[in-house]
């Protein structure tokens, strides 16, 4: 499980956008978003750099927590 700190997420749309971006690359990925903590937890075979890239492409600022 990789944990990312993500800035800019505020609503359900943000959760869906981030989840879909990761699952489009890895359909078996498990994505859990905690808006209050500004955290995204991802269980995937994707490298952390790729997950950060995907989240960034959705317009959010992401880094490893």
PDB file of N, CA, C and O in Angstrom, chain B, residues numbered from 101:
ATOM      1  N   UNK B 101       0.852  -1.182   0.000  1.00  0.00           N
ATOM      2  CA  UNK B 101       0.000   0.000   0.000  1.00  0.00           C
ATOM      3  C   UNK B 101       0.895   1.241   0.000  1.00  0.00           C
ATOM      4  O   UNK B 101       1.741   1.413   0.877  1.00  0.00           O
ATOM      5  N   UNK B 102       0.694   2.088  -0.986  1.00  0.00           N
ATOM      6  CA  UNK B 102       1.424   3.354  -1.057  1.00  0.00           C
ATOM      7  C   UNK B 102       0.498   4.460  -0.542  1.00  0.00           C
ATOM      8  O   UNK B 102      -0.700   4.455  -0.824  1.00  0.00           O
ATOM      9  N   UNK B 103       1.056   5.397   0.204  1.00  0.00           N
ATOM     10  CA  UNK B 103       0.259   6.506   0.736  1.00  0.00           C
ATOM     11  C   UNK B 103       0.803   7.808   0.165  1.00  0.00           C
ATOM     12  O   UNK B 103       2.000   8.086   0.228  1.00  0.00           O
ATOM     13  N   UNK B 104      -0.110   8.598  -0.393  1.00  0.00           N
ATOM     14  CA  UNK B 104       0.258   9.866  -1.011  1.00  0.00           C
ATOM     15  C   UNK B 104      -0.463  11.010  -0.309  1.00  0.00           C
ATOM     16  O   UNK B 104      -1.626  10.884   0.077  1.00  0.00           O
ATOM     17  N   UNK B 105       0.230  12.109  -0.153  1.00  0.00           N
ATOM     18  CA  UNK B 105      -0.363  13.344   0.336  1.00  0.00           C
ATOM     19  C   UNK B 105      -0.795  14.120  -0.897  1.00  0.00           C
ATOM     20  O   UNK B 105       0.018  14.392  -1.780  1.00  0.00           O
ATOM     21  N   UNK B 106      -2.085  14.480  -0.962  1.00  0.00           N
ATOM     22  CA  UNK B 106      -2.620  15.123  -2.166  1.00  0.00           C
ATOM     23  C   UNK B 106      -3.338  16.416  -1.791  1.00  0.00           C
ATOM     24  O   UNK B 106      -4.288  16.406  -1.008  1.00  0.00           O
ATOM     25  N   UNK B 107      -2.876  17.519  -2.353  1.00  0.00           N
ATOM     26  CA  UNK B 107      -3.484  18.826  -2.113  1.00  0.00           C
ATOM     27  C   UNK B 107      -4.484  19.147  -3.211  1.00  0.00           C
ATOM     28  O   UNK B 107      -4.266  18.820  -4.377  1.00  0.00           O
ATOM     29  N   UNK B 108      -5.582  19.789  -2.830  1.00  0.00           N
ATOM     30  CA  UNK B 108      -6.536  20.292  -3.806  1.00  0.00           C
ATOM     31  C   UNK B 108      -7.815  19.475  -3.938  1.00  0.00           C
ATOM     32  O   UNK B 108      -8.733  19.882  -4.650  1.00  0.00           O
ATOM     33  N   UNK B 109      -7.890  18.344  -3.272  1.00  0.00           N
ATOM     34  CA  UNK B 109      -9.110  17.536  -3.335  1.00  0.00           C
ATOM     35  C   UNK B 109     -10.120  18.091  -2.338  1.00  0.00           C
ATOM     36  O   UNK B 109      -9.798  18.303  -1.169  1.00  0.00           O
ATOM     37  N   UNK B 110     -11.354  18.326  -2.813  1.00  0.00           N
ATOM     38  CA  UNK B 110     -12.345  18.924  -1.919  1.00  0.00           C
ATOM     39  C   UNK B 110     -13.696  18.231  -1.925  1.00  0.00           C
ATOM     40  O   UNK B 110     -14.519  18.492  -1.048  1.00  0.00           O
ATOM     41  N   UNK B 111     -13.948  17.342  -2.905  1.00  0.00           N
ATOM     42  CA  UNK B 111     -15.311  16.821  -3.026  1.00  0.00           C
ATOM     43  C   UNK B 111     -15.329  15.423  -3.642  1.00  0.00           C
ATOM     44  O   UNK B 111     -14.287  14.845  -3.954  1.00  0.00           O
ATOM     45  N   UNK B 112     -16.528  14.906  -3.806  1.00  0.00           N
ATOM     46  CA  UNK B 112     -16.706  13.589  -4.395  1.00  0.00           C
ATOM     47  C   UNK B 112     -16.189  13.507  -5.816  1.00  0.00           C
ATOM     48  O   UNK B 112     -15.679  12.466  -6.230  1.00  0.00           O
ATOM     49  N   UNK B 113     -16.311  14.590  -6.570  1.00  0.00           N
ATOM     50  CA  UNK B 113     -15.776  14.597  -7.940  1.00  0.00           C
ATOM     51  C   UNK B 113     -14.266  14.373  -7.914  1.00  0.00           C
ATOM     52  O   UNK B 113     -13.729  13.632  -8.737  1.00  0.00           O
ATOM     53  N   UNK B 114     -13.585  15.013  -6.969  1.00  0.00           N
ATOM     54  CA  UNK B 114     -12.137  14.853  -6.834  1.00  0.00           C
ATOM     55  C   UNK B 114     -11.793  13.388  -6.549  1.00  0.00           C
ATOM     56  O   UNK B 114     -10.862  12.830  -7.129  1.00  0.00           O
ATOM     57  N   UNK B 115     -12.556  12.785  -5.653  1.00  0.00           N
ATOM     58  CA  UNK B 115     -12.335  11.379  -5.304  1.00  0.00           C
ATOM     59  C   UNK B 115     -12.485  10.502  -6.547  1.00  0.00           C
ATOM     60  O   UNK B 115     -11.643   9.644  -6.808  1.00  0.00           O
ATOM     61  N   UNK B 116     -13.552  10.716  -7.309  1.00  0.00           N
ATOM     62  CA  UNK B 116     -13.795   9.922  -8.521  1.00  0.00           C
ATOM     63  C   UNK B 116     -12.696  10.149  -9.555  1.00  0.00           C
ATOM     64  O   UNK B 116     -12.244   9.203 -10.200  1.00  0.00           O
ATOM     65  N   UNK B 117     -12.265  11.404  -9.715  1.00  0.00           N
ATOM     66  CA  UNK B 117     -11.236  11.714 -10.723  1.00  0.00           C
ATOM     67  C   UNK B 117      -9.931  11.006 -10.406  1.00  0.00           C
ATOM     68  O   UNK B 117      -9.314  10.407 -11.287  1.00  0.00           O
ATOM     69  N   UNK B 118      -9.509  11.073  -9.148  1.00  0.00           N
ATOM     70  CA  UNK B 118      -8.252  10.446  -8.744  1.00  0.00           C
ATOM     71  C   UNK B 118      -8.366   8.926  -8.836  1.00  0.00           C
ATOM     72  O   UNK B 118      -7.461   8.265  -9.346  1.00  0.00           O
ATOM     73  N   UNK B 119      -9.459   8.381  -8.352  1.00  0.00           N
ATOM     74  CA  UNK B 119      -9.666   6.933  -8.392  1.00  0.00           C
ATOM     75  C   UNK B 119      -9.666   6.431  -9.831  1.00  0.00           C
ATOM     76  O   UNK B 119      -9.002   5.443 -10.146  1.00  0.00           O
ATOM     77  N   UNK B 120     -10.412   7.108 -10.707  1.00  0.00           N
ATOM     78  CA  UNK B 120     -10.509   6.687 -12.102  1.00  0.00           C
ATOM     79  C   UNK B 120      -9.172   6.789 -12.816  1.00  0.00           C
ATOM     80  O   UNK B 120      -8.829   5.923 -13.620  1.00  0.00           O
ATOM     81  N   UNK B 121      -8.413   7.844 -12.529  1.00  0.00           N
ATOM     82  CA  UNK B 121      -7.112   8.023 -13.187  1.00  0.00           C
ATOM     83  C   UNK B 121      -6.190   6.846 -12.890  1.00  0.00           C
ATOM     84  O   UNK B 121      -5.513   6.338 -13.784  1.00  0.00           O
ATOM     85  N   UNK B 122      -6.168   6.417 -11.631  1.00  0.00           N
ATOM     86  CA  UNK B 122      -5.306   5.290 -11.253  1.00  0.00           C
ATOM     87  C   UNK B 122      -5.856   3.987 -11.835  1.00  0.00           C
ATOM     88  O   UNK B 122      -5.098   3.183 -12.377  1.00  0.00           O
ATOM     89  N   UNK B 123      -7.162   3.777 -11.724  1.00  0.00           N
ATOM     90  CA  UNK B 123      -7.738   2.517 -12.190  1.00  0.00           C
ATOM     91  C   UNK B 123      -7.750   2.407 -13.714  1.00  0.00           C
ATOM     92  O   UNK B 123      -7.831   1.298 -14.241  1.00  0.00           O
ATOM     93  N   UNK B 124      -7.673   3.523 -14.432  1.00  0.00           N
ATOM     94  CA  UNK B 124      -7.547   3.458 -15.888  1.00  0.00           C
ATOM     95  C   UNK B 124      -6.202   2.849 -16.288  1.00  0.00           C
ATOM     96  O   UNK B 124      -6.100   2.196 -17.327  1.00  0.00           O
ATOM     97  N   UNK B 125      -5.178   3.059 -15.472  1.00  0.00           N
ATOM     98  CA  UNK B 125      -3.846   2.505 -15.741  1.00  0.00           C
ATOM     99  C   UNK B 125      -3.693   1.093 -15.174  1.00  0.00           C
ATOM    100  O   UNK B 125      -2.996   0.255 -15.746  1.00  0.00           O
ATOM    101  N   UNK B 126      -4.359   0.843 -14.038  1.00  0.00           N
ATOM    102  CA  UNK B 126      -4.288  -0.473 -13.382  1.00  0.00           C
ATOM    103  C   UNK B 126      -5.690  -0.809 -12.886  1.00  0.00           C
ATOM    104  O   UNK B 126      -6.099  -0.382 -11.806  1.00  0.00           O
ATOM    105  N   UNK B 127      -6.416  -1.576 -13.687  1.00  0.00           N
ATOM    106  CA  UNK B 127      -7.821  -1.868 -13.370  1.00  0.00           C
ATOM    107  C   UNK B 127      -7.992  -2.639 -12.063  1.00  0.00           C
ATOM    108  O   UNK B 127      -9.088  -2.667 -11.504  1.00  0.00           O
ATOM    109  N   UNK B 128      -6.926  -3.262 -11.574  1.00  0.00           N
ATOM    110  CA  UNK B 128      -7.020  -4.028 -10.326  1.00  0.00           C
ATOM    111  C   UNK B 128      -6.606  -3.198  -9.105  1.00  0.00           C
ATOM    112  O   UNK B 128      -6.616  -3.702  -7.982  1.00  0.00           O
ATOM    113  N   UNK B 129      -6.247  -1.944  -9.320  1.00  0.00           N
ATOM    114  CA  UNK B 129      -5.781  -1.102  -8.213  1.00  0.00           C
ATOM    115  C   UNK B 129      -6.900  -0.838  -7.207  1.00  0.00           C
ATOM    116  O   UNK B 129      -8.065  -0.671  -7.568  1.00  0.00           O
ATOM    117  N   UNK B 130      -6.508  -0.808  -5.944  1.00  0.00           N
ATOM    118  CA  UNK B 130      -7.418  -0.403  -4.876  1.00  0.00           C
ATOM    119  C   UNK B 130      -7.031   1.020  -4.501  1.00  0.00           C
ATOM    120  O   UNK B 130      -5.874   1.289  -4.176  1.00  0.00           O
ATOM    121  N   UNK B 131      -8.003   1.935  -4.545  1.00  0.00           N
ATOM    122  CA  UNK B 131      -7.742   3.343  -4.255  1.00  0.00           C
ATOM    123  C   UNK B 131      -8.677   3.790  -3.140  1.00  0.00           C
ATOM    124  O   UNK B 131      -9.895   3.665  -3.258  1.00  0.00           O
ATOM    125  N   UNK B 132      -8.103   4.313  -2.050  1.00  0.00           N
ATOM    126  CA  UNK B 132      -8.889   4.832  -0.934  1.00  0.00           C
ATOM    127  C   UNK B 132      -8.504   6.293  -0.746  1.00  0.00           C
ATOM    128  O   UNK B 132      -7.327   6.619  -0.589  1.00  0.00           O
ATOM    129  N   UNK B 133      -9.513   7.176  -0.762  1.00  0.00           N
ATOM    130  CA  UNK B 133      -9.265   8.604  -0.615  1.00  0.00           C
ATOM    131  C   UNK B 133      -9.842   9.081   0.708  1.00  0.00           C
ATOM    132  O   UNK B 133     -10.997   8.801   1.029  1.00  0.00           O
ATOM    133  N   UNK B 134      -9.029   9.804   1.474  1.00  0.00           N
ATOM    134  CA  UNK B 134      -9.471  10.427   2.728  1.00  0.00           C
ATOM    135  C   UNK B 134      -9.360  11.934   2.525  1.00  0.00           C
ATOM    136  O   UNK B 134      -8.281  12.511   2.661  1.00  0.00           O
ATOM    137  N   UNK B 135     -10.498  12.570   2.196  1.00  0.00           N
ATOM    138  CA  UNK B 135     -10.476  14.013   1.921  1.00  0.00           C
ATOM    139  C   UNK B 135     -10.004  14.815   3.121  1.00  0.00           C
ATOM    140  O   UNK B 135      -9.218  15.750   2.967  1.00  0.00           O
ATOM    141  N   UNK B 136     -10.470  14.465   4.312  1.00  0.00           N
ATOM    142  CA  UNK B 136     -10.114  15.225   5.513  1.00  0.00           C
ATOM    143  C   UNK B 136      -8.616  15.194   5.780  1.00  0.00           C
ATOM    144  O   UNK B 136      -8.025  16.201   6.171  1.00  0.00           O
ATOM    145  N   UNK B 137      -8.003  14.024   5.564  1.00  0.00           N
ATOM    146  CA  UNK B 137      -6.571  13.875   5.816  1.00  0.00           C
ATOM    147  C   UNK B 137      -5.726  14.258   4.599  1.00  0.00           C
ATOM    148  O   UNK B 137      -4.499  14.317   4.681  1.00  0.00           O
ATOM    149  N   UNK B 138      -6.397  14.520   3.461  1.00  0.00           N
ATOM    150  CA  UNK B 138      -5.702  14.832   2.207  1.00  0.00           C
ATOM    151  C   UNK B 138      -4.748  13.700   1.824  1.00  0.00           C
ATOM    152  O   UNK B 138      -3.611  13.926   1.409  1.00  0.00           O
ATOM    153  N   UNK B 139      -5.255  12.470   1.980  1.00  0.00           N
ATOM    154  CA  UNK B 139      -4.443  11.291   1.677  1.00  0.00           C
ATOM    155  C   UNK B 139      -5.133  10.396   0.664  1.00  0.00           C
ATOM    156  O   UNK B 139      -6.357  10.269   0.642  1.00  0.00           O
ATOM    157  N   UNK B 140      -4.315   9.784  -0.167  1.00  0.00           N
ATOM    158  CA  UNK B 140      -4.781   8.761  -1.096  1.00  0.00           C
ATOM    159  C   UNK B 140      -3.924   7.531  -0.860  1.00  0.00           C
ATOM    160  O   UNK B 140      -2.696   7.594  -0.924  1.00  0.00           O
ATOM    161  N   UNK B 141      -4.585   6.405  -0.586  1.00  0.00           N
ATOM    162  CA  UNK B 141      -3.885   5.139  -0.382  1.00  0.00           C
ATOM    163  C   UNK B 141      -4.137   4.268  -1.607  1.00  0.00           C
ATOM    164  O   UNK B 141      -5.280   4.054  -2.012  1.00  0.00           O
ATOM    165  N   UNK B 142      -3.060   3.774  -2.184  1.00  0.00           N
ATOM    166  CA  UNK B 142      -3.159   3.003  -3.424  1.00  0.00           C
ATOM    167  C   UNK B 142      -2.444   1.663  -3.263  1.00  0.00           C
ATOM    168  O   UNK B 142      -1.276   1.606  -2.879  1.00  0.00           O
ATOM    169  N   UNK B 143      -3.172   0.588  -3.566  1.00  0.00           N
ATOM    170  CA  UNK B 143      -2.570  -0.742  -3.644  1.00  0.00           C
ATOM    171  C   UNK B 143      -2.553  -1.092  -5.130  1.00  0.00           C
ATOM    172  O   UNK B 143      -3.595  -1.378  -5.720  1.00  0.00           O
ATOM    173  N   UNK B 144      -1.367  -1.067  -5.728  1.00  0.00           N
ATOM    174  CA  UNK B 144      -1.238  -1.261  -7.159  1.00  0.00           C
ATOM    175  C   UNK B 144       0.175  -1.713  -7.493  1.00  0.00           C
ATOM    176  O   UNK B 144       1.108  -1.541  -6.708  1.00  0.00           O
ATOM    177  N   UNK B 145       0.305  -2.295  -8.677  1.00  0.00           N
ATOM    178  CA  UNK B 145       1.640  -2.665  -9.156  1.00  0.00           C
ATOM    179  C   UNK B 145       2.334  -1.471  -9.815  1.00  0.00           C
ATOM    180  O   UNK B 145       3.504  -1.559 -10.188  1.00  0.00           O
ATOM    181  N   UNK B 146       1.619  -0.363  -9.956  1.00  0.00           N
ATOM    182  CA  UNK B 146       2.219   0.837 -10.554  1.00  0.00           C
ATOM    183  C   UNK B 146       3.271   1.426  -9.619  1.00  0.00           C
ATOM    184  O   UNK B 146       3.080   1.434  -8.403  1.00  0.00           O
ATOM    185  N   UNK B 147       4.370   1.917 -10.168  1.00  0.00           N
ATOM    186  CA  UNK B 147       5.365   2.584  -9.314  1.00  0.00           C
ATOM    187  C   UNK B 147       4.802   3.902  -8.781  1.00  0.00           C
ATOM    188  O   UNK B 147       3.934   4.512  -9.405  1.00  0.00           O
ATOM    189  N   UNK B 148       5.296   4.330  -7.635  1.00  0.00           N
ATOM    190  CA  UNK B 148       4.782   5.544  -7.005  1.00  0.00           C
ATOM    191  C   UNK B 148       4.912   6.759  -7.921  1.00  0.00           C
ATOM    192  O   UNK B 148       4.048   7.635  -7.908  1.00  0.00           O
ATOM    193  N   UNK B 149       5.983   6.821  -8.716  1.00  0.00           N
ATOM    194  CA  UNK B 149       6.172   7.959  -9.619  1.00  0.00           C
ATOM    195  C   UNK B 149       5.040   8.037 -10.640  1.00  0.00           C
ATOM    196  O   UNK B 149       4.599   9.129 -10.998  1.00  0.00           O
ATOM    197  N   UNK B 150       4.570   6.882 -11.107  1.00  0.00           N
ATOM    198  CA  UNK B 150       3.477   6.849 -12.080  1.00  0.00           C
ATOM    199  C   UNK B 150       2.172   7.299 -11.434  1.00  0.00           C
ATOM    200  O   UNK B 150       1.400   8.038 -12.045  1.00  0.00           O
ATOM    201  N   UNK B 151       1.921   6.857 -10.203  1.00  0.00           N
ATOM    202  CA  UNK B 151       0.702   7.259  -9.500  1.00  0.00           C
ATOM    203  C   UNK B 151       0.707   8.776  -9.293  1.00  0.00           C
ATOM    204  O   UNK B 151      -0.310   9.438  -9.503  1.00  0.00           O
ATOM    205  N   UNK B 152       1.847   9.318  -8.883  1.00  0.00           N
ATOM    206  CA  UNK B 152       1.958  10.767  -8.702  1.00  0.00           C
ATOM    207  C   UNK B 152       1.686  11.485 -10.024  1.00  0.00           C
ATOM    208  O   UNK B 152       0.984  12.495 -10.049  1.00  0.00           O
ATOM    209  N   UNK B 153       2.237  10.968 -11.114  1.00  0.00           N
ATOM    210  CA  UNK B 153       2.009  11.570 -12.437  1.00  0.00           C
ATOM    211  C   UNK B 153       0.521  11.570 -12.778  1.00  0.00           C
ATOM    212  O   UNK B 153      -0.009  12.578 -13.243  1.00  0.00           O
ATOM    213  N   UNK B 154      -0.148  10.453 -12.550  1.00  0.00           N
ATOM    214  CA  UNK B 154      -1.571  10.341 -12.878  1.00  0.00           C
ATOM    215  C   UNK B 154      -2.409  11.318 -12.057  1.00  0.00           C
ATOM    216  O   UNK B 154      -3.321  11.953 -12.587  1.00  0.00           O
ATOM    217  N   UNK B 155      -2.102  11.439 -10.768  1.00  0.00           N
ATOM    218  CA  UNK B 155      -2.849  12.358  -9.900  1.00  0.00           C
ATOM    219  C   UNK B 155      -2.571  13.804 -10.315  1.00  0.00           C
ATOM    220  O   UNK B 155      -3.482  14.631 -10.341  1.00  0.00           O
ATOM    221  N   UNK B 156      -1.319  14.104 -10.636  1.00  0.00           N
ATOM    222  CA  UNK B 156      -0.939  15.449 -11.069  1.00  0.00           C
ATOM    223  C   UNK B 156      -1.655  15.831 -12.360  1.00  0.00           C
ATOM    224  O   UNK B 156      -2.086  16.973 -12.523  1.00  0.00           O
ATOM    225  N   UNK B 157      -1.781  14.876 -13.273  1.00  0.00           N
ATOM    226  CA  UNK B 157      -2.477  15.135 -14.540  1.00  0.00           C
ATOM    227  C   UNK B 157      -3.947  15.481 -14.325  1.00  0.00           C
ATOM    228  O   UNK B 157      -4.568  16.110 -15.181  1.00  0.00           O
ATOM    229  N   UNK B 158      -4.506  15.075 -13.188  1.00  0.00           N
ATOM    230  CA  UNK B 158      -5.895  15.411 -12.857  1.00  0.00           C
ATOM    231  C   UNK B 158      -5.991  16.803 -12.220  1.00  0.00           C
ATOM    232  O   UNK B 158      -7.090  17.296 -11.963  1.00  0.00           O
ATOM    233  N   UNK B 159      -4.837  17.435 -11.968  1.00  0.00           N
ATOM    234  CA  UNK B 159      -4.851  18.799 -11.452  1.00  0.00           C
ATOM    235  C   UNK B 159      -4.565  18.944  -9.969  1.00  0.00           C
ATOM    236  O   UNK B 159      -4.783  20.012  -9.397  1.00  0.00           O
ATOM    237  N   UNK B 160      -4.084  17.892  -9.347  1.00  0.00           N
ATOM    238  CA  UNK B 160      -3.794  17.922  -7.911  1.00  0.00           C
ATOM    239  C   UNK B 160      -2.286  17.844  -7.676  1.00  0.00           C
ATOM    240  O   UNK B 160      -1.527  17.409  -8.542  1.00  0.00           O
ATOM    241  N   UNK B 161      -1.878  18.270  -6.499  1.00  0.00           N
ATOM    242  CA  UNK B 161      -0.471  18.212  -6.126  1.00  0.00           C
ATOM    243  C   UNK B 161      -0.280  16.995  -5.253  1.00  0.00           C
ATOM    244  O   UNK B 161      -0.861  16.907  -4.171  1.00  0.00           O
ATOM    245  N   UNK B 162       0.532  16.052  -5.712  1.00  0.00           N
ATOM    246  CA  UNK B 162       0.706  14.787  -5.005  1.00  0.00           C
ATOM    247  C   UNK B 162       2.166  14.526  -4.702  1.00  0.00           C
ATOM    248  O   UNK B 162       3.053  14.888  -5.475  1.00  0.00           O
ATOM    249  N   UNK B 163       2.403  13.884  -3.549  1.00  0.00           N
ATOM    250  CA  UNK B 163       3.735  13.424  -3.180  1.00  0.00           C
ATOM    251  C   UNK B 163       3.577  12.255  -2.241  1.00  0.00           C
ATOM    252  O   UNK B 163       2.509  12.057  -1.661  1.00  0.00           O
ATOM    253  N   UNK B 164       4.643  11.469  -2.085  1.00  0.00           N
ATOM    254  CA  UNK B 164       4.602  10.371  -1.138  1.00  0.00           C
ATOM    255  C   UNK B 164       4.456  10.927   0.268  1.00  0.00           C
ATOM    256  O   UNK B 164       5.120  11.895   0.637  1.00  0.00           O
ATOM    257  N   UNK B 165       3.584  10.310   1.046  1.00  0.00           N
ATOM    258  CA  UNK B 165       3.372  10.782   2.427  1.00  0.00           C
ATOM    259  C   UNK B 165       4.421  10.216   3.353  1.00  0.00           C
ATOM    260  O   UNK B 165       4.406  10.500   4.551  1.00  0.00           O
TER     261      UNK B 165
END
